Amino acid sequence: MLRWTAFLVLLVGPLMLAGAERASDGIARGREVYVAEGCINCHSQYVRPGTGDVARWGPSRPLAEALEQTPPLLGNRRQGPDLQNVANRRPRAWQRVHLADPRAITPGSRMPSYSYLFAGDAARGEALLDYLDSLGNETMAARWADAQQWSPRRDTAVAADDSAGRRSYLAACAGCHGPKGRGDGQLAAQLPVPPRDLVSGAWIYQGPDRKDAAEPLALARLIKFGVPGSAMAGHEYLEDGEILALAAYVRALRQGETVPAPAAATAVAAVLPP
């Protein structure tokens, strides 16, 4: 028995090491693709400490870490979102769809298509995904914990608007969840896990807010931050009022009727901290 154990250790050890080396090589190649494609011209990799960056993109890291890289990729301008921790906000499947057709997943996006990276053997595209997957993937737990502490400002709850919620839903959610919330959006087939049916499917809330009274707040948090490590991406760029309006609309889909904005606002305001 001991001999077999020793044999397995000798066999598996080198295989795990080889796998780690291949992953490291993929990340290094992906970083080269990132630099060559000029991603640095639109995306920063520097979450500024003590600013709104931390809530939106966080957590921040010492500047020295970035300066040790060759070359440093702090970014020239921030035309698009910061990518320092992008792996804790956007899963690989989402990134692949977005790189190939940005406006299919983010209507109105100014980002050009990089579908050519996935032509042929798709080696350059997959390497870029390896690199993006490495950016902040170790911060998922911290990101989720921070998300559970977020609450919309009280003065935005009364601004929740049903029509605004529907517009936000069609722009940001319908591509995956479908125009009526049935999980049958045009991008659904491109995701490894089918998007949730928001009308009749099970709703799963991770974290401390599982009681019915807290559902509106839990839903708002889920919409804003997504679920790290899953295909559910967040919408960190939306203002608090937009998040609440969107949450009200999603709840209306569930109930099969239109929820008046005041009722939605009251439901959320009831669970906000004083």
C-alpha positions as CSV (number, residue, x, y, z in Angstrom):
1,M,0.0,0.0,0.0
2,L,2.8,2.4,0.9
3,R,4.5,1.6,-2.4
4,W,1.4,2.5,-4.3
5,T,1.0,5.7,-2.4
6,A,4.5,6.7,-3.1
7,F,4.0,5.8,-6.8
8,L,0.9,8.0,-7.0
9,V,2.7,10.9,-5.3
10,L,5.6,10.5,-7.8
11,L,3.1,10.4,-10.7
12,V,0.6,13.1,-9.7
13,G,3.2,15.5,-8.4
14,P,4.9,16.1,-11.7
15,L,1.5,16.2,-13.5
16,M,0.3,19.0,-11.2
17,L,3.5,20.9,-11.6
18,A,3.3,20.6,-15.4
19,G,-0.3,21.8,-15.3
20,A,0.7,24.8,-13.2
21,E,3.5,25.6,-15.6
22,R,1.1,25.4,-18.6
23,A,-1.3,27.7,-16.8
24,S,1.5,30.1,-16.1
25,D,2.6,30.0,-19.7
26,G,-1.0,30.8,-20.8
27,I,-1.2,33.8,-18.5
28,A,2.2,35.1,-19.8
29,R,1.1,34.7,-23.4
30,G,-2.2,36.3,-22.6
31,R,-0.4,39.3,-21.1
32,E,1.5,39.7,-24.3
33,V,-1.7,39.7,-26.3
34,Y,-3.2,42.3,-23.9
35,V,-0.2,44.6,-24.5
36,A,0.0,43.9,-28.3
37,E,-3.8,44.6,-28.8
38,G,-3.4,48.0,-27.0
39,C,-5.8,47.2,-24.2
40,I,-3.7,49.5,-22.0
41,N,-5.1,52.5,-24.1
42,C,-8.6,52.1,-22.7
43,H,-8.3,50.0,-19.5
44,S,-6.4,50.8,-16.4
45,Q,-5.2,48.2,-13.9
46,Y,-5.1,50.4,-10.8
47,V,-7.8,50.6,-8.2
48,R,-7.2,53.9,-6.5
49,P,-7.3,53.5,-2.7
50,G,-9.7,55.6,-0.7
51,T,-12.0,56.3,-3.7
52,G,-15.1,55.0,-5.3
53,D,-12.9,52.6,-7.3
54,V,-12.8,50.2,-4.3
55,A,-16.6,49.8,-4.2
56,R,-16.9,49.5,-7.9
57,W,-13.7,47.6,-8.9
58,G,-12.0,46.8,-5.6
59,P,-10.1,45.9,-3.6
60,S,-7.0,48.2,-4.0
61,R,-3.5,46.9,-3.9
62,P,-0.1,48.5,-3.2
63,L,1.2,50.6,-6.2
64,A,4.6,48.9,-5.8
65,E,3.1,45.6,-7.1
66,A,2.1,47.2,-10.4
67,L,5.4,49.0,-10.7
68,E,7.3,45.7,-10.4
69,Q,5.7,44.4,-13.6
70,T,7.4,44.6,-17.0
71,P,6.0,46.7,-18.4
72,P,3.7,48.2,-15.8
73,L,0.0,48.2,-17.0
74,L,-1.5,51.0,-15.0
75,G,-3.1,52.2,-18.1
76,N,-3.1,55.4,-20.1
77,R,-6.7,56.3,-19.7
78,R,-9.8,54.7,-18.3
79,Q,-12.2,54.6,-21.3
80,G,-13.5,51.2,-20.1
81,P,-13.7,49.6,-16.6
82,D,-10.6,49.0,-14.5
83,L,-9.4,45.4,-15.0
84,Q,-7.1,45.0,-11.9
85,N,-9.6,42.6,-10.3
86,V,-11.7,41.8,-13.3
87,A,-11.7,38.0,-12.6
88,N,-13.8,38.6,-9.5
89,R,-16.5,40.4,-11.6
90,R,-16.6,38.8,-15.0
91,P,-16.4,35.0,-15.7
92,R,-14.5,33.5,-18.6
93,A,-17.6,32.7,-20.6
94,W,-18.9,36.3,-20.3
95,Q,-15.5,37.6,-21.3
96,R,-15.4,35.4,-24.4
97,V,-18.8,36.7,-25.6
98,H,-17.9,40.3,-24.8
99,L,-14.6,40.2,-26.6
100,A,-16.2,38.7,-29.7
101,D,-19.2,40.9,-29.8
102,P,-19.2,43.7,-27.2
103,R,-22.5,45.3,-28.1
104,A,-24.3,42.0,-27.9
105,I,-23.7,41.8,-24.2
106,T,-23.3,45.6,-23.5
107,P,-25.5,47.6,-25.8
108,G,-23.9,50.9,-26.8
109,S,-20.4,49.7,-25.9
110,R,-17.6,51.6,-27.6
111,M,-15.3,48.6,-27.4
112,P,-14.3,47.1,-30.8
113,S,-14.8,43.4,-31.6
114,Y,-11.8,41.1,-31.0
115,S,-13.5,38.1,-32.7
116,Y,-10.4,37.6,-34.8
117,L,-8.5,36.5,-31.7
118,F,-10.8,33.4,-31.6
119,A,-10.4,32.5,-35.3
120,G,-8.7,29.3,-36.2
121,D,-7.3,27.6,-33.2
122,A,-8.3,30.6,-31.0
123,A,-4.9,30.4,-29.3
124,R,-4.5,34.1,-28.8
125,G,-8.0,34.6,-27.6
126,E,-7.8,31.7,-25.1
127,A,-4.5,33.1,-23.8
128,L,-6.0,36.5,-23.3
129,L,-8.8,34.8,-21.4
130,D,-6.2,33.0,-19.2
131,Y,-4.7,36.4,-18.4
132,L,-8.0,38.1,-17.6
133,D,-8.9,35.1,-15.4
134,S,-5.7,35.7,-13.4
135,L,-6.5,39.3,-12.6
136,G,-7.9,39.4,-9.0
137,N,-9.2,35.8,-9.0
138,E,-7.9,35.5,-5.4
139,T,-10.2,38.3,-4.3
140,M,-13.5,36.7,-5.0
141,A,-14.3,36.0,-1.4
142,A,-13.4,39.5,-0.3
143,R,-15.5,40.9,-3.1
144,W,-18.5,38.9,-2.1
145,A,-18.1,39.9,1.5
146,D,-17.9,43.6,0.6
147,A,-21.0,43.2,-1.6
148,Q,-23.0,42.0,1.3
149,Q,-22.2,45.2,3.2
150,W,-23.5,47.5,0.4
151,S,-26.8,49.3,0.7
152,P,-28.3,51.9,-1.7
153,R,-28.7,55.3,-0.3
154,R,-32.0,56.0,1.3
155,D,-32.6,59.1,-0.8
156,T,-32.5,57.0,-4.0
157,A,-35.1,54.4,-2.9
158,V,-38.0,56.8,-3.6
159,A,-36.5,57.4,-7.1
160,A,-37.1,53.8,-8.2
161,D,-39.1,53.9,-11.5
162,D,-40.9,51.0,-13.2
163,S,-40.3,52.3,-16.8
164,A,-36.6,53.0,-16.0
165,G,-36.4,49.4,-14.6
166,R,-37.8,48.0,-17.8
167,R,-35.4,50.0,-20.0
168,S,-32.4,48.9,-17.8
169,Y,-33.6,45.3,-18.0
170,L,-33.8,45.2,-21.7
171,A,-30.4,46.8,-22.1
172,A,-28.5,44.9,-19.4
173,C,-30.3,41.6,-18.7
174,A,-32.4,40.5,-21.6
175,G,-29.5,39.3,-23.7
176,C,-29.0,36.4,-21.2
177,H,-32.3,36.1,-19.3
178,G,-34.5,36.9,-22.3
179,P,-37.0,39.7,-22.9
180,K,-39.6,38.2,-20.6
181,G,-37.2,36.7,-18.0
182,R,-37.5,33.1,-19.1
183,G,-33.7,32.5,-19.4
184,D,-33.9,32.3,-23.2
185,G,-31.9,35.3,-24.3
186,Q,-30.0,35.3,-27.5
187,L,-26.7,34.8,-25.6
188,A,-28.0,32.0,-23.4
189,A,-26.6,29.2,-25.6
190,Q,-23.1,30.6,-25.4
191,L,-23.0,30.3,-21.6
192,P,-21.9,27.1,-19.8
193,V,-24.7,27.4,-17.3
194,P,-28.1,28.4,-18.6
195,P,-29.3,31.8,-17.3
196,R,-31.9,31.6,-14.6
197,D,-35.6,31.7,-15.4
198,L,-36.5,34.8,-13.4
199,V,-40.2,34.1,-13.6
200,S,-40.6,30.5,-12.4
201,G,-37.1,29.3,-11.7
202,A,-35.6,29.0,-8.2
203,W,-34.1,32.2,-6.8
204,I,-31.0,31.6,-4.8
205,Y,-29.5,34.2,-2.6
206,Q,-26.2,33.6,-1.0
207,G,-25.2,35.5,2.1
208,P,-26.9,36.7,5.2
209,D,-30.1,38.3,3.6
210,R,-32.3,35.3,3.0
211,K,-35.4,36.2,5.0
212,D,-38.4,37.4,2.9
213,A,-38.3,40.9,4.3
214,A,-34.7,41.3,3.1
215,E,-35.3,39.9,-0.4
216,P,-35.4,43.3,-2.2
217,L,-32.1,44.3,-0.7
218,A,-30.5,41.0,-1.5
219,L,-31.7,41.2,-5.0
220,A,-30.3,44.7,-5.4
221,R,-26.9,43.5,-4.2
222,L,-27.0,40.6,-6.6
223,I,-27.8,42.9,-9.5
224,K,-25.1,45.4,-8.6
225,F,-22.3,43.0,-7.9
226,G,-23.3,39.7,-9.5
227,V,-22.0,36.4,-8.1
228,P,-18.2,36.1,-8.2
229,G,-17.1,32.9,-10.0
230,S,-20.5,32.4,-11.8
231,A,-21.9,33.6,-15.1
232,M,-23.9,36.2,-13.3
233,A,-22.0,39.5,-13.9
234,G,-22.6,42.6,-11.9
235,H,-23.7,46.1,-13.0
236,E,-21.4,48.2,-10.9
237,Y,-21.7,51.1,-13.2
238,L,-25.4,51.6,-12.5
239,E,-26.5,54.3,-10.0
240,D,-28.4,53.3,-6.8
241,G,-31.7,54.5,-8.2
242,E,-31.2,52.5,-11.4
243,I,-30.3,49.4,-9.4
244,L,-33.5,49.7,-7.3
245,A,-35.7,50.3,-10.4
246,L,-34.1,47.2,-12.0
247,A,-34.7,45.2,-8.9
248,A,-38.3,46.3,-8.8
249,Y,-38.8,45.3,-12.4
250,V,-37.3,41.8,-11.9
251,R,-39.6,41.3,-8.9
252,A,-42.5,42.4,-11.1
253,L,-41.5,39.7,-13.6
254,R,-41.6,37.2,-10.8
255,Q,-45.1,38.3,-9.7
256,G,-46.5,38.5,-13.2
257,E,-47.6,42.0,-12.7
258,T,-46.3,45.6,-12.6
259,V,-45.1,46.6,-9.1
260,P,-45.8,50.3,-8.5
261,A,-42.5,52.2,-7.9
262,P,-43.6,53.4,-4.5
263,A,-44.2,49.9,-3.3
264,A,-40.8,48.7,-4.6
265,A,-39.2,51.7,-2.9
266,T,-40.9,51.0,0.3
267,A,-39.9,47.4,0.3
268,V,-36.3,48.3,-0.1
269,A,-36.3,51.2,2.3
270,A,-37.7,49.0,5.0
271,V,-34.5,46.9,5.1
272,L,-32.0,49.7,4.7
273,P,-29.8,50.5,7.7
274,P,-30.8,53.7,9.5
